Amino acid sequence: MVTFFFGVIGALMGSFAGAVSERIYTGHSWFSGRSTCNTCGTGLRIPDLVPIVSWVVSGGRCRYCTARFSGRYALIEILMALVYAGAYTVMGLQVALPFFLVASIVLAITVLYDMRHMVIPHALSVVLGVLSLATFFLTPMDAGSRAMTLFSSGICGLLFFALHICSRGRAMGLADTPLVMSLALLAGTRLFQDLFFRFGLAHLLG
């Protein structure tokens, strides 16, 4: 029951991440104001904003003008539901859990914004880095695991930086370096299998 509750909260946070990714750096407030259809401008009501369910029931279309809504927003809601439920299952109720969950929201906003504008905002990278460090230091682990996580984070950062330099920015942007270091801190000792999963997910979303 608690796992399901976390899944519901995750879906809501996925919906929130989708709204924020469209509003930041546009002059619009990201924490107030009604969501609207980008095509007809009609204000969306509660039945239109239920995570996952509204998209499925409406067939991915606006109820007022039948314009298509991107499926990536429903996908991010599903993924966030799985992340929240999985985080509670793996981590339990510990001090590091809220930091990990908020870091997941920031990561979701970053991914959606990057997909839309092909750039990772510096401010989001900084916030994600701080939350990742907090999660890392607050998560109970032995000295060996902590040292290995830090080492892995540094190695991943160097590899991505080298890829950026060698490809002159064509294969990988510079902002991906701090991003992958943050992900390595969040993944901990599960870094490499987690990294492969994220690469696969990135290709799927692309």
BELURFEN-V66754 format. One record per pair of residues at least 24 apart in sequence whose ideal C-beta (glycine too) atoms are under 6 Angstrom apart, sorted by the first residue. I is the first residue (numbers start at 1). J is the second residue. Records with the same first field share a line. If there is no record, write none. Layout:
BEGIN
I: J, J
END
This chain:
BEGIN
3: 85, 88, 89
6: 84, 85, 88
7: 81, 84, 85
9: 84
10: 80, 81, 83, 84
11: 51, 52, 77, 81
12: 51
13: 80, 105
14: 76, 77, 80
15: 51, 77
17: 105, 108, 109
18: 73, 76
20: 109
21: 109, 112, 113
37: 62
39: 65, 67
40: 64, 65
51: 77
52: 77
76: 108
80: 108
95: 138
96: 135, 138, 139
99: 131, 134, 135
100: 135
102: 131
103: 131, 132
120: 175
125: 175, 178
128: 182
129: 178, 182
132: 182, 185, 186
135: 186
136: 185
145: 189
149: 188
152: 184, 191
153: 181, 184, 185
156: 180, 184
157: 181
END
